[in-house]
C-alpha cells in the first residue's frame, strides 16, 4: 500500500506511521459509507489497530494504488466495541 500525505489529516496524538499500520491490521474493519455525502465524495472508513494496539479510525480515499487519508484519530468507545466484535466474529469463523 502506498500513502499520499497532503496536509496534516492526523490527530496530534497519532503519527503517520501508526495510521499506515492500522491499514495493515489483518482484522481491520473497512466500511463503505451509508450517507450520500460520503458516497458522492468516494470516501471510506477504516478501523484498525497499530502494532502497539492503538485503535485508529480513518476516513480515506483510494484510487486502487494510493490511499489518501482525509482524517485519522484514535478510536472512541463505540469504535472499540465494533472492532472487538468484528474481530471475535472473524476468529470464530476461522475456527469452524
DSSP file (Angstrom, degrees, kcal/mol; ACC not computed):
  #  RESIDUE AA STRUCTURE BP1 BP2  ACC     N-H-->O    O-->H-N    N-H-->O    O-->H-N    TCO  KAPPA ALPHA  PHI   PSI    X-CA   Y-CA   Z-CA
    1    1 A X              0   0    0      0, 0.0     2,-0.4     0, 0.0    65,-0.1   0.000 360.0 360.0 360.0 136.9    0.0    0.0    0.0
    2    2 A X  E     -a   66   0A   0     63,-0.9    65,-2.4     2,-0.0     2,-0.4  -0.924 360.0-152.5-112.9 141.7    1.2    3.5   -0.8
    3    3 A X  E     -a   67   0A   0     -2,-0.4     2,-0.5    63,-0.2    65,-0.2  -0.889   5.7-153.1-114.6 143.3    0.0    6.5    1.1
    4    4 A X  E     -a   68   0A   0     63,-2.6     2,-0.7    -2,-0.4    65,-0.6  -0.972  12.1-162.8-112.8 121.2   -0.2   10.1   -0.1
    5    5 A X        +     0   0    0     -2,-0.5     2,-0.5    63,-0.1    63,-0.1  -0.886  16.9 166.1-110.9 105.1    0.0   12.6    2.7
    6    6 A X        -     0   0    0     -2,-0.7     3,-0.2    63,-0.3     2,-0.1  -0.978  62.0 -17.3-117.0 125.3   -1.2   16.1    1.8
    7    7 A X  S    S-     0   0    0     -2,-0.5     2,-0.3     1,-0.1     3,-0.1  -0.413 100.5 -63.3  77.1-160.3   -1.7   18.4    4.7
    8    8 A X        +     0   0    0      1,-0.1    -1,-0.1    -2,-0.1    62,-0.1  -0.700  60.2 157.3-128.4  78.7   -2.0   17.2    8.2
    9    9 A X        +     0   0    0     -2,-0.3    63,-1.9    60,-0.2     2,-0.4   0.538  47.7  99.5 -79.2  -4.9   -5.1   14.9    8.5
   10   10 A X  B    S-b   72   0A   0     61,-0.2    63,-0.2    -3,-0.1     6,-0.1  -0.679  80.2-114.2 -93.2 132.9   -3.7   13.1   11.5
   11   11 A X    >   -     0   0    0     61,-2.3     3,-2.5    -2,-0.4    -1,-0.1  -0.305  34.8-110.9 -55.7 142.6   -4.8   13.9   15.0
   12   12 A X  T 3  S+     0   0    0      1,-0.3    -1,-0.1     3,-0.0    61,-0.1   0.684 115.4  59.2 -54.8 -22.8   -1.9   15.3   17.0
   13   13 A X  T 3  S+     0   0    0      2,-0.0     2,-0.3    61,-0.0    -1,-0.3   0.550 100.7  67.6 -85.9  -6.2   -1.7   12.2   19.3
   14   14 A X  S <  S-     0   0    0     -3,-2.5     2,-0.3    58,-0.1    -4,-0.1  -0.800  70.4-142.0-112.2 154.6   -1.0    9.9   16.3
   15   15 A X     >  -     0   0    0     -2,-0.3     4,-1.7     1,-0.1     3,-0.4  -0.796  27.7-115.8-107.4 156.4    1.9    9.6   13.9
   16   16 A X  H  > S+     0   0    0     -2,-0.3     4,-2.4     1,-0.2     5,-0.2   0.860 116.5  59.0 -60.1 -34.0    1.5    8.9   10.2
   17   17 A X  H  > S+     0   0    0      1,-0.2     4,-2.3     2,-0.2    -1,-0.2   0.888 103.5  51.5 -61.2 -39.1    3.3    5.5   10.7
   18   18 A X  H  > S+     0   0    0     -3,-0.4     4,-1.9     2,-0.2    -1,-0.2   0.895 108.6  50.8 -65.8 -39.5    0.6    4.5   13.2
   19   19 A X  H  X S+     0   0    0     -4,-1.7     4,-1.0     2,-0.2    -2,-0.2   0.934 110.5  49.1 -63.1 -45.1   -2.1    5.3   10.7
   20   20 A X  H >X S+     0   0    0     -4,-2.4     4,-0.8     1,-0.2     3,-0.7   0.898 108.8  53.5 -60.9 -41.1   -0.3    3.2    8.0
   21   21 A X  H >X S+     0   0    0     -4,-2.3     3,-0.8     1,-0.2     4,-0.6   0.868 101.1  60.4 -61.2 -36.7    0.0    0.3   10.4
   22   22 A X  H 3< S+     0   0    0     -4,-1.9     3,-0.4     1,-0.3    27,-0.3   0.798 101.7  53.1 -64.6 -27.2   -3.8    0.4   11.1
   23   23 A X  H << S+     0   0    0     -4,-1.0    -1,-0.3    -3,-0.7    -2,-0.2   0.735 106.3  53.6 -76.9 -22.5   -4.4   -0.3    7.4
   24   24 A X  H << S+     0   0    0     -4,-0.8    -1,-0.2    -3,-0.8    -2,-0.2   0.527  78.7 119.5 -87.6  -7.3   -2.1   -3.3    7.6
   25   25 A X    ><  -     0   0    0     -4,-0.6     3,-1.8    -3,-0.4    25,-0.1  -0.416  61.8-144.7 -59.5 122.4   -4.0   -4.8   10.5
   26   26 A X  T 3  S+     0   0    0      1,-0.3    -1,-0.2    -2,-0.2    -4,-0.0   0.710 100.9  48.0 -65.6 -17.7   -5.4   -8.2    9.4
   27   27 A X  T 3  S+     0   0    0     22,-0.1    -1,-0.3     2,-0.1    63,-0.1   0.280  81.7 139.9-102.4   9.5   -8.5   -7.6   11.5
   28   28 A X    <   -     0   0    0     -3,-1.8     2,-0.6    21,-0.1    20,-0.2  -0.202  48.4-136.1 -55.5 143.2   -9.1   -4.1   10.2
   29   29 A X  E     -C   47   0A   0     18,-3.0    18,-2.6     2,-0.0     2,-0.5  -0.918  18.2-166.4-104.5 119.5  -12.8   -3.2    9.6
   30   30 A X  E     -C   46   0A   0     -2,-0.6     2,-0.4    16,-0.2    16,-0.2  -0.929   8.5-168.1-109.7 129.0  -13.3   -1.4    6.3
   31   31 A X  E     -C   45   0A   0     14,-2.4    14,-2.2    -2,-0.5     2,-0.3  -0.910  17.8-137.6-120.8 142.4  -16.7    0.2    5.9
   32   32 A X  E     -C   44   0A   0     -2,-0.4    12,-0.1    12,-0.2     7,-0.1  -0.714  41.3 -98.2 -88.8 148.0  -18.5    1.8    2.9
   33   33 A X        -     0   0    0     10,-0.6    -1,-0.1    -2,-0.3    11,-0.0  -0.330  24.3-162.9 -68.1 147.0  -20.3    5.0    3.6
   34   34 A X        +     0   0    0     -3,-0.0     2,-0.4    -2,-0.0    -1,-0.1   0.286  68.1  80.9-109.6   8.1  -24.1    4.9    4.3
   35   35 A X  S  > S-     0   0    0      1,-0.1     4,-2.2     0, 0.0     5,-0.2  -0.897  78.8-130.6-114.1 147.3  -24.6    8.6    3.7
   36   36 A X  H  > S+     0   0    0     -2,-0.4     4,-2.7     1,-0.2     5,-0.2   0.852 105.6  60.3 -61.0 -35.5  -24.9   10.2    0.3
   37   37 A X  H  > S+     0   0    0      1,-0.2     4,-1.2     2,-0.2    -1,-0.2   0.944 110.3  38.3 -60.0 -50.3  -22.4   12.9    1.2
   38   38 A X  H  4>S+     0   0    0      1,-0.2     5,-2.2     2,-0.2     4,-0.3   0.877 116.0  53.2 -70.3 -36.8  -19.5   10.4    1.8
   39   39 A X  H ><5S+     0   0    0     -4,-2.2     3,-1.3     1,-0.2    -2,-0.2   0.911 107.1  51.6 -64.3 -42.1  -20.6    8.2   -1.1
   40   40 A X  H 3<5S+     0   0    0     -4,-2.7    -1,-0.2     1,-0.3    -2,-0.2   0.832 112.1  46.5 -64.1 -31.6  -20.5   11.1   -3.5
   41   41 A X  T 3<5S-     0   0    0     -4,-1.2    -1,-0.3    -5,-0.2    -2,-0.2   0.398 110.1-125.0 -90.7   2.4  -17.0   12.0   -2.4
   42   42 A X  T < 5 +     0   0    0     -3,-1.3    20,-0.4    -4,-0.3     2,-0.4   0.919  55.1 155.7  53.4  50.0  -15.9    8.4   -2.6
   43   43 A X      < -     0   0    0     -5,-2.2   -10,-0.6    18,-0.1     2,-0.3  -0.854  21.7-169.4-108.9 145.2  -14.7    8.3    1.0
   44   44 A X  E     -CD  32  60A   0     16,-3.0    16,-2.5    -2,-0.4     2,-0.4  -0.789  15.7-124.3-128.0 168.7  -14.3    5.1    3.0
   45   45 A X  E     -CD  31  59A   0    -14,-2.2   -14,-2.4    -2,-0.3     2,-0.4  -0.922  17.2-169.5-120.3 142.2  -13.7    4.3    6.7
   46   46 A X  E     -CD  30  58A   0     12,-2.4    12,-2.6    -2,-0.4     2,-0.5  -0.997   5.5-172.0-131.2 129.5  -11.0    2.1    8.2
   47   47 A X  E     +CD  29  57A   0    -18,-2.6   -18,-3.0    -2,-0.4     2,-0.3  -0.968  31.2 140.7-118.3 113.1  -10.9    0.9   11.8
   48   48 A X  E     - D   0  56A   0      8,-2.0     8,-3.2    -2,-0.5     2,-0.3  -0.927  42.6-118.5-146.3 168.8   -7.6   -0.8   12.6
   49   49 A X  E     - D   0  55A   0     -2,-0.3     6,-0.2   -27,-0.3   -24,-0.1  -0.847  22.3-125.1-114.4 150.6   -5.0   -1.2   15.3
   50   50 A X    >   -     0   0    0      4,-2.1     3,-1.4    -2,-0.3   -32,-0.1  -0.236  39.7 -95.4 -78.5 174.5   -1.3   -0.3   15.3
   51   51 A X  T 3  S+     0   0    0      1,-0.3    -1,-0.1     2,-0.1   -33,-0.0   0.786 129.7  52.9 -62.1 -26.7    1.4   -2.7   16.1
   52   52 A X  T 3  S-     0   0    0      2,-0.1    -1,-0.3   -34,-0.0   -34,-0.0   0.491 123.8-105.3 -87.2  -4.7    1.3   -1.3   19.7
   53   53 A X    <   +     0   0    0     -3,-1.4     2,-0.4     1,-0.3    -2,-0.1   0.551  68.3 147.9  94.3   8.3   -2.5   -1.9   19.9
   54   54 A X        -     0   0    0      1,-0.0    -4,-2.1    20,-0.0     2,-0.3  -0.648  46.4-128.5 -77.5 128.2   -3.7    1.7   19.5
   55   55 A X  E     -D   49   0A   0     -2,-0.4    20,-1.5    -6,-0.2     2,-0.4  -0.611  25.6-167.3 -78.5 134.8   -7.1    1.8   17.7
   56   56 A X  E     -DE  48  74A   0     -8,-3.2    -8,-2.0    -2,-0.3     2,-0.5  -0.986  10.8-160.4-129.1 124.3   -7.2    4.2   14.7
   57   57 A X  E     -DE  47  73A   0     16,-3.1    16,-2.2    -2,-0.4     2,-0.4  -0.900  20.9-177.2 -99.3 127.9  -10.3    5.4   12.9
   58   58 A X  E     -DE  46  72A   0    -12,-2.6   -12,-2.4    -2,-0.5     2,-0.5  -0.970  25.1-155.9-129.9 143.2   -9.6    6.8    9.4
   59   59 A X  E     +DE  45  71A   0     12,-2.6    11,-2.8    -2,-0.4    12,-1.7  -0.972  36.7 164.6-108.0 130.2  -11.6    8.4    6.7
   60   60 A X  E     -DE  44  69A   0    -16,-2.5   -16,-3.0    -2,-0.5     2,-0.3  -0.937  35.8-139.4-146.4 164.3   -9.8    7.9    3.3
   61   61 A X  E     - E   0  68A   0      7,-2.2     7,-3.0    -2,-0.3     2,-0.4  -0.924  22.6-169.6-119.3 149.3  -10.0    8.0   -0.4
   62   62 A X  E     - E   0  67A   0    -20,-0.4     5,-0.2    -2,-0.3    -2,-0.0  -0.999  23.4-171.2-142.3 144.0   -8.4    5.3   -2.7
   63   63 A X        -     0   0    0      3,-1.7     4,-0.1    -2,-0.4    -1,-0.1   0.165  65.0 -92.2-116.2  17.0   -7.7    5.1   -6.4
   64   64 A X  S    S+     0   0    0      2,-0.4     3,-0.1     1,-0.1    -2,-0.0   0.107 122.4  41.4  95.4 -21.9   -6.6    1.5   -6.3
   65   65 A X  S    S+     0   0    0      1,-0.3   -63,-0.9   -64,-0.1     2,-0.4   0.664 112.7  42.5-121.8 -43.2   -2.9    2.4   -6.0
   66   66 A X  E     -a    2   0A   0    -65,-0.1    -3,-1.7   -63,-0.0     2,-0.5  -0.860  61.1-150.9-114.3 144.7   -2.8    5.2   -3.5
   67   67 A X  E     -aE   3  62A   0    -65,-2.4   -63,-2.6    -2,-0.4     2,-0.6  -0.963  10.1-165.3-110.0 127.1   -4.5    5.8   -0.2
   68   68 A X  E     -aE   4  61A   0     -7,-3.0    -7,-2.2    -2,-0.5     2,-0.4  -0.938  12.9-145.6-114.7 109.9   -5.1    9.4    0.8
   69   69 A X  E     - E   0  60A   0     -2,-0.6   -63,-0.3   -65,-0.6    -9,-0.3  -0.618  17.4-178.4 -78.4 124.8   -6.1    9.8    4.4
   70   70 A X  E    S-     0   0A   0    -11,-2.8     2,-0.3    -2,-0.4   -10,-0.2   0.819  71.6  -1.4 -89.4 -37.8   -8.5   12.6    4.9
   71   71 A X  E     - E   0  59A   0    -12,-1.7   -12,-2.6     2,-0.0    -1,-0.4  -0.983  61.0-178.3-154.3 141.9   -8.8   12.2    8.7
   72   72 A X  E     +bE  10  58A   0    -63,-1.9   -61,-2.3    -2,-0.3     2,-0.3  -0.990  14.2 151.5-144.7 137.8   -7.3    9.9   11.3
   73   73 A X  E     - E   0  57A   0    -16,-2.2   -16,-3.1    -2,-0.3     3,-0.1  -0.971  47.5 -80.1-155.3 163.9   -7.9    9.8   15.1
   74   74 A X  E     - E   0  56A   0     -2,-0.3   -18,-0.3   -18,-0.2   -60,-0.0  -0.294  60.2 -87.6 -65.4 156.1   -7.9    7.4   18.0
   75   75 A X        -     0   0    0    -20,-1.5     2,-0.2   -27,-0.1    -1,-0.1  -0.228  34.1-143.1 -57.4 149.0  -10.9    5.1   18.5
   76   76 A X    >>  -     0   0    0     -3,-0.1     4,-2.0     1,-0.0     3,-0.6  -0.642  39.8 -90.7-100.3 172.2  -13.8    6.3   20.6
   77   77 A X  H 3> S+     0   0    0      1,-0.3     4,-2.2    -2,-0.2     5,-0.1   0.862 125.8  52.1 -55.5 -42.6  -15.6    3.7   22.8
   78   78 A X  H 3> S+     0   0    0      1,-0.2     4,-2.3     2,-0.2    -1,-0.3   0.864 109.4  50.0 -64.5 -35.8  -18.2    2.7   20.2
   79   79 A X  H <> S+     0   0    0     -3,-0.6     4,-2.7     2,-0.2    -1,-0.2   0.871 108.4  52.4 -71.2 -36.9  -15.4    2.1   17.6
   80   80 A X  H  X S+     0   0    0     -4,-2.0     4,-2.7     2,-0.2     5,-0.2   0.926 110.6  48.8 -61.3 -44.4  -13.5   -0.1   20.0
   81   81 A X  H  X S+     0   0    0     -4,-2.2     4,-2.5     2,-0.2    -2,-0.2   0.931 112.7  47.1 -60.8 -47.4  -16.7   -2.1   20.6
   82   82 A X  H  X S+     0   0    0     -4,-2.3     4,-2.4     2,-0.2    -2,-0.2   0.921 113.8  47.6 -61.9 -45.6  -17.3   -2.5   16.9
   83   83 A X  H  X S+     0   0    0     -4,-2.7     4,-2.6     2,-0.2    -2,-0.2   0.942 113.6  47.0 -61.1 -49.2  -13.7   -3.5   16.2
   84   84 A X  H  X S+     0   0    0     -4,-2.7     4,-2.4     1,-0.2    -2,-0.2   0.891 112.4  50.0 -62.4 -40.3  -13.6   -6.1   19.0
   85   85 A X  H  X S+     0   0    0     -4,-2.5     4,-2.1    -5,-0.2    -1,-0.2   0.920 112.6  46.5 -64.3 -43.9  -17.0   -7.6   18.0
   86   86 A X  H  X S+     0   0    0     -4,-2.4     4,-2.4     2,-0.2    -2,-0.2   0.887 111.4  52.0 -66.3 -38.7  -15.9   -7.9   14.4
   87   87 A X  H  X S+     0   0    0     -4,-2.6     4,-2.5     2,-0.2    -2,-0.2   0.926 110.1  48.5 -62.9 -44.9  -12.5   -9.5   15.4
   88   88 A X  H  X S+     0   0    0     -4,-2.4     4,-2.2     1,-0.2    -2,-0.2   0.899 111.6  50.2 -62.2 -40.8  -14.3  -12.0   17.6
   89   89 A X  H  X S+     0   0    0     -4,-2.1     4,-2.1     2,-0.2    -2,-0.2   0.914 111.1  48.6 -63.6 -43.4  -16.7  -12.9   14.7
   90   90 A X  H  X S+     0   0    0     -4,-2.4     4,-1.8     1,-0.2    -2,-0.2   0.918 112.1  48.3 -63.6 -44.4  -13.7  -13.3   12.3
   91   91 A X  H  X S+     0   0    0     -4,-2.5     4,-1.3     1,-0.2    -1,-0.2   0.882 110.3  51.9 -65.1 -37.8  -11.9  -15.6   14.7
   92   92 A X  H  X S+     0   0    0     -4,-2.2     4,-0.9     1,-0.2    -1,-0.2   0.893 109.1  50.1 -65.3 -40.5  -15.0  -17.7   15.4
   93   93 A X  H  < S+     0   0    0     -4,-2.1     3,-0.4     1,-0.2    -1,-0.2   0.863 107.7  53.8 -66.3 -35.6  -15.5  -18.2   11.6
   94   94 A X  H  < S+     0   0    0     -4,-1.8    -1,-0.2     1,-0.2    -2,-0.2   0.798 104.0  56.1 -69.8 -27.9  -11.9  -19.2   11.1
   95   95 A X  H  <        0   0    0     -4,-1.3    -1,-0.2     1,-0.2    -2,-0.2   0.771 360.0 360.0 -74.2 -25.6  -12.2  -21.9   13.9
   96   96 A X     <        0   0    0     -4,-0.9    -1,-0.2    -3,-0.4    -2,-0.2   0.486 360.0 360.0 -74.8 360.0  -15.2  -23.5   12.0
